Amino acid sequence: MLTARYALLQSSYWGTFCLVISFASVYMLAGGISNAEIGIVLAVAGLLSAVAQPVLAGAAERSRRPLRVWIVVLGLVLAAAAVLLLVPGGSRLVTSLVYGFLIAAVQVVQPLVNAVGMDALNVGRRLNFGLARAAASLAFALIAAVAGRVVEATSETAIPLIMLGVLAVFIASAGTFVVRSDGGSHDGDHHAAASGAVVAARTSGDRARFVLLLAGLTLAMASHNLLNGFMFQLVSFHGAAASAMGVAIMIAALTELPTMGLWNRIVARWTPGLLLVVSGVAFAVKALATYLAPNLLGIYLAQALQFAAFGLLVPASVYYINRLFPPSERVKGQAYMTMTATAGSVVGSLAGGLVLQSAGVPSLLLLGVGFATVGAALTWAGANRA
């Protein structure tokens, strides 16, 4: 039952993430915003989110309020921003500001959603994190496919409308996510002791390697965001439309399902650090396959490599922090890991938008290959594989 409740929370979060991030180009292009300007909006939003994540995580760790309350408040803020997108007559500047805020805010929530699940595990509750995250990937895939077709049949106004519906589920599932330990109501207390975690002593060398790991994952996510953030332009380059973008995103999300559904078995056999290294290599292979794809079918096949890239990265990064960080620093640790995604979005979106505007799609994809290759090397050097 707890896994099902957490799956609903993860699914509604990633459904919102899909609508905000994956459909950003669709919405802003329809509002008259250029590719370069979209890249700037994505980059600035990512930068703000990267700065805000550890700050908010630190505040949440010090707060007496349960994490679920923080999540509910942030969900309401996201809903308010989505409503603003529905106000007619907004200028390009207003659209950019509101949508940029949405992009930043949805990424700030992610470490809290991950941490509330790990809290349940750390007080001894039976929760299958991988299965819950697999359900989220399925929700991501379905929402991407459905939203793509709805937008193509109607207009970009459908995006904030669908967003509000998914956010209603997210807020409700977060508000009711009260975890009971053997001693009674736990209610998302993020200061609970660990259950079976291996907390390593952190020396200056450990910290230096962790910085290398964060840098590697940031570049991997920069490559990932080049593909996801500009997927509409990529499928358009191959002569397709918004529905094809939705299919491409759906394929990637569906291939994550086996990895996340079998996560408990995978992590029992290999350490989270080793799996992060495998993920880094997979990002590089996926970027190269996308660059070499001759047509839309090639893009779809490259998207199927998601199972070893993002499919491994998400649970491995969460378990990596829970394994190696002390309980009092885990929320902040999750924020650092999530920060790699947002910092990657800054690098990928800004560089990608400028390269796309000046040199076109092939150069954009080649840049993604470069980011992912260097990222894989840094991840290998920085990950604690013990």
C-alpha positions in Angstrom: 0.0 0.0 0.0 2.8 2.4 0.9 4.5 1.7 -2.4 1.3 2.4 -4.3 0.9 5.7 -2.5 4.5 6.7 -3.2 4.1 5.6 -6.8 1.2 8.0 -7.1 3.3 10.8 -5.7 6.2 10.1 -8.0 4.0 9.6 -11.0 2.2 12.9 -10.5 5.5 14.7 -9.9 7.1 13.3 -13.1 3.9 13.9 -15.1 4.2 17.6 -14.1 7.9 17.6 -14.9 7.1 16.1 -18.4 4.6 18.9 -19.1 6.8 21.7 -17.9 10.2 20.6 -19.2 9.5 18.5 -22.3 6.8 20.8 -23.7 8.7 24.0 -22.9 9.8 24.5 -26.5 6.4 23.8 -27.9 4.7 26.3 -25.6 7.3 29.1 -26.0 7.7 28.7 -29.8 4.0 29.1 -30.1 4.3 32.3 -28.0 6.8 33.8 -30.5 9.9 33.1 -28.5 13.0 32.2 -30.6 15.2 29.1 -30.1 18.0 31.2 -28.7 15.6 32.9 -26.3 14.2 29.6 -25.2 17.7 28.4 -24.5 18.3 31.5 -22.3 15.0 31.0 -20.4 15.9 27.3 -19.8 19.4 28.2 -18.7 18.4 31.0 -16.3 15.6 28.9 -14.8 18.1 26.0 -14.3 20.6 28.3 -12.7 18.0 29.7 -10.3 16.9 26.1 -9.4 20.5 24.9 -8.9 21.1 27.7 -6.4 17.7 27.2 -4.7 17.8 23.5 -4.3 20.5 23.2 -1.6 19.2 26.3 0.2 15.7 24.9 0.3 16.9 21.4 1.3 18.9 22.9 4.2 15.8 24.8 5.4 13.7 21.6 5.1 16.3 19.7 7.2 16.3 22.3 9.9 12.5 22.7 9.9 10.1 20.9 12.3 7.5 20.7 9.5 7.4 17.3 7.7 8.7 17.2 4.1 5.2 16.5 2.8 4.1 20.0 3.9 7.0 21.6 2.0 6.0 19.5 -1.1 2.3 20.6 -0.9 3.3 24.3 -0.6 5.5 24.0 -3.7 2.8 22.1 -5.5 0.4 25.0 -4.9 3.0 27.5 -6.1 3.4 25.5 -9.4 -0.4 25.4 -9.8 -0.6 29.2 -9.4 2.1 29.7 -12.1 0.2 27.4 -14.4 -3.0 29.4 -13.9 -1.0 32.6 -14.9 -0.2 31.0 -18.3 -3.9 30.8 -19.0 -4.4 34.5 -18.6 -4.9 35.9 -22.2 -2.9 38.7 -23.7 0.4 38.0 -22.1 3.5 39.4 -23.7 6.6 37.4 -24.8 8.4 38.7 -21.7 5.6 37.7 -19.3 5.4 34.2 -20.9 9.1 33.8 -20.6 9.2 34.9 -17.0 6.2 32.7 -15.9 7.4 29.6 -17.8 10.9 30.1 -16.6 9.6 30.2 -13.0 7.7 27.0 -13.6 10.9 25.3 -14.9 12.9 26.4 -11.9 10.2 25.5 -9.3 9.4 22.0 -10.7 13.1 21.1 -10.4 13.3 22.4 -6.8 10.7 19.9 -5.7 12.5 16.8 -6.9 15.0 16.2 -4.0 12.1 16.5 -1.5 10.0 13.9 -3.4 13.0 11.6 -3.4 13.9 12.2 0.2 10.4 11.5 1.6 10.6 8.1 0.0 14.0 7.3 1.4 12.8 8.5 4.8 10.2 5.7 4.8 12.8 3.1 4.0 15.1 4.5 6.8 12.4 3.9 9.5 11.9 0.3 8.4 8.9 0.6 6.2 8.5 -1.7 3.2 8.6 0.5 0.1 9.8 -0.5 -3.3 11.4 2.7 -4.6 12.3 1.2 -8.0 8.7 0.0 -8.6 7.3 3.4 -7.6 9.8 5.2 -9.9 8.9 2.8 -12.7 5.2 3.8 -12.3 6.4 7.4 -12.6 8.2 6.6 -15.9 5.0 5.0 -17.2 3.0 8.0 -16.2 5.6 10.2 -17.9 5.3 8.2 -21.1 1.5 8.2 -21.2 1.3 12.0 -20.4 3.9 12.8 -23.1 2.0 10.8 -25.8 -1.4 12.1 -24.8 -0.3 15.7 -24.4 1.5 15.7 -27.7 -1.6 14.6 -29.6 -3.9 17.0 -27.7 -1.6 19.9 -28.4 -1.4 19.0 -32.1 -5.2 18.7 -32.3 -5.9 21.9 -30.3 -3.2 24.4 -29.3 -0.5 25.0 -26.7 -3.1 26.3 -24.2 -3.8 22.6 -23.5 -0.4 22.3 -21.8 -1.2 24.4 -18.6 -4.7 22.9 -18.5 -3.3 19.3 -18.4 -0.7 20.5 -16.0 -3.3 21.7 -13.5 -5.0 18.4 -13.5 -1.8 16.5 -12.8 -0.8 19.0 -10.1 -4.1 18.4 -8.3 -3.2 14.7 -8.0 0.3 15.6 -6.9 -0.8 18.0 -4.2 -3.4 15.5 -2.9 -0.9 12.6 -2.8 1.7 14.6 -1.1 -0.7 15.9 1.5 -1.8 12.4 2.5 1.7 10.8 2.4 1.9 10.1 6.2 4.3 7.3 7.0 3.8 5.2 10.1 6.8 3.5 11.6 6.7 0.7 14.2 6.6 3.4 16.9 3.6 5.3 15.4 3.2 8.2 13.0 6.4 9.2 11.3 5.0 11.8 9.0 8.1 12.4 6.9 10.5 13.2 9.7 13.7 13.6 7.8 15.9 13.3 10.9 15.2 9.6 11.3 18.1 7.2 11.7 19.2 5.1 8.8 18.1 1.5 8.3 21.0 -0.5 7.0 22.7 2.3 5.2 26.5 2.3 4.9 27.7 5.8 5.9 31.2 6.3 4.9 33.6 8.7 6.7 34.0 11.7 4.4 37.6 12.8 4.0 38.9 15.7 1.9 39.7 13.1 -0.8 36.1 11.8 -0.6 34.8 15.3 -1.1 37.1 16.0 -4.0 35.8 12.8 -5.7 32.2 13.8 -5.0 32.8 17.1 -6.8 34.2 15.2 -9.8 31.1 12.9 -9.7 28.8 15.9 -9.6 30.7 17.5 -12.5 30.4 14.3 -14.6 26.7 13.9 -13.9 26.2 17.6 -14.7 27.7 17.1 -18.2 25.8 13.9 -18.7 22.6 15.8 -17.9 23.7 18.7 -20.2 23.7 16.1 -23.0 20.4 14.7 -21.8 18.8 18.2 -21.7 20.1 19.0 -25.2 18.0 16.1 -26.5 14.9 16.6 -24.3 14.8 20.3 -24.3 15.0 20.6 -28.0 13.3 17.3 -29.0 10.6 19.3 -30.9 13.2 20.9 -33.1 15.0 17.5 -33.5 11.9 15.7 -34.8 11.0 18.7 -36.9 14.4 18.4 -38.5 13.4 15.0 -39.6 10.0 16.2 -41.0 7.8 15.3 -38.0 5.5 17.2 -35.7 4.5 17.5 -32.0 3.0 14.0 -31.9 6.3 12.5 -33.0 8.0 14.4 -30.1 5.5 12.8 -27.7 6.2 9.3 -29.1 10.0 9.8 -28.8 9.6 10.9 -25.2 7.2 8.0 -24.5 9.7 5.5 -25.9 12.4 6.7 -23.6 10.2 6.7 -20.6 8.9 3.2 -21.3 12.4 1.7 -21.6 13.1 3.0 -18.1 10.4 0.7 -16.7 12.4 -2.6 -16.6 15.4 -0.9 -15.0 13.4 0.8 -12.3 11.0 -2.1 -11.8 13.9 -4.5 -11.2 15.9 -1.9 -9.2 15.9 -3.8 -5.9 17.5 -6.8 -7.6 20.0 -4.7 -9.6 21.2 -2.7 -6.6 21.5 -5.9 -4.5 24.1 -7.1 -7.1 26.0 -4.0 -8.0 26.8 -0.9 -6.0 25.1 2.5 -6.7 28.5 4.0 -7.6 29.2 1.4 -10.2 25.7 1.8 -11.7 26.3 5.6 -11.9 29.4 4.8 -14.0 27.4 2.6 -16.3 24.8 5.3 -16.6 27.4 7.9 -17.6 28.7 5.6 -20.4 25.1 5.0 -21.6 24.5 8.7 -21.9 27.5 9.0 -24.2 26.4 6.0 -26.3 22.8 7.4 -26.6 24.0 10.8 -27.6 26.2 9.3 -30.3 23.4 7.1 -31.6 21.1 10.2 -31.8 23.8 12.1 -33.7 24.2 9.2 -36.2 20.4 8.6 -36.6 19.5 9.1 -40.3 15.8 9.5 -39.8 12.9 9.5 -37.2 13.1 5.8 -36.7 16.8 6.2 -35.8 15.8 8.8 -33.2 13.2 6.4 -31.8 15.9 3.6 -31.6 18.3 5.9 -29.8 15.7 6.9 -27.3 15.4 3.2 -26.4 18.9 3.4 -24.8 17.3 5.4 -22.0 17.0 2.2 -19.9 20.8 2.3 -19.2 21.2 6.0 -19.1 18.5 8.0 -17.2 16.8 4.8 -16.1 19.9 3.9 -14.0 20.8 7.4 -13.0 17.7 8.3 -11.1 17.5 5.4 -8.6 21.3 5.0 -8.4 21.9 8.7 -7.5 19.2 8.5 -4.8 20.6 5.3 -3.3 24.2 6.6 -3.6 23.4 9.5 -1.3 21.4 7.4 1.1 24.3 4.9 1.3 27.2 7.3 1.8 25.7 10.4 3.6 24.8 10.6 7.3 21.0 11.0 8.1 21.3 14.7 8.9 22.7 15.5 5.5 20.7 13.3 3.2 18.1 15.9 2.1 20.9 18.3 1.2 22.7 15.4 -0.5 19.7 14.6 -2.6 19.6 18.3 -3.5 23.2 18.2 -4.7 22.4 15.2 -6.9 19.3 16.9 -8.3 21.3 20.0 -8.8 23.4 18.2 -11.4 20.3 17.9 -13.5 19.5 21.6 -13.2 23.1 22.7 -13.7 23.1 20.4 -16.7 20.0 22.1 -18.0 21.8 25.5 -17.6 24.8 24.3 -19.7 22.7 22.3 -22.2 20.0 24.8 -22.7 22.2 27.9 -23.0 24.8 26.3 -25.2 22.2 24.3 -27.1 20.0 27.2 -27.9 22.9 29.3 -29.2 24.3 26.4 -31.3 20.8 25.5 -32.6 20.2 29.1 -33.6 23.6 29.5 -35.3 24.6 26.1 -36.6 21.5 23.9 -36.7 20.5 20.5 -35.4 23.5 18.4 -36.4 25.9 20.7 -34.5 23.6 20.6 -31.5 23.7 16.8 -31.4 27.5 16.8 -31.8 27.8 19.1 -28.9 25.7 16.6 -26.9 28.1 13.8 -27.8 31.0 15.9 -26.4 29.3 16.7 -23.2 28.3 13.1 -22.5 31.7 11.7 -23.3 33.6 14.0 -20.9 30.8 13.5 -18.4 31.3 9.7 -18.5 35.0 10.1 -17.9 34.5 12.4 -14.9 31.8 10.1 -13.4 34.2 7.1 -13.7 36.9 9.1 -11.8 34.6 10.5 -9.1 32.1 7.7 -8.2 32.7 5.6 -5.1 32.2 2.1 -6.5 32.7 0.3 -3.2 
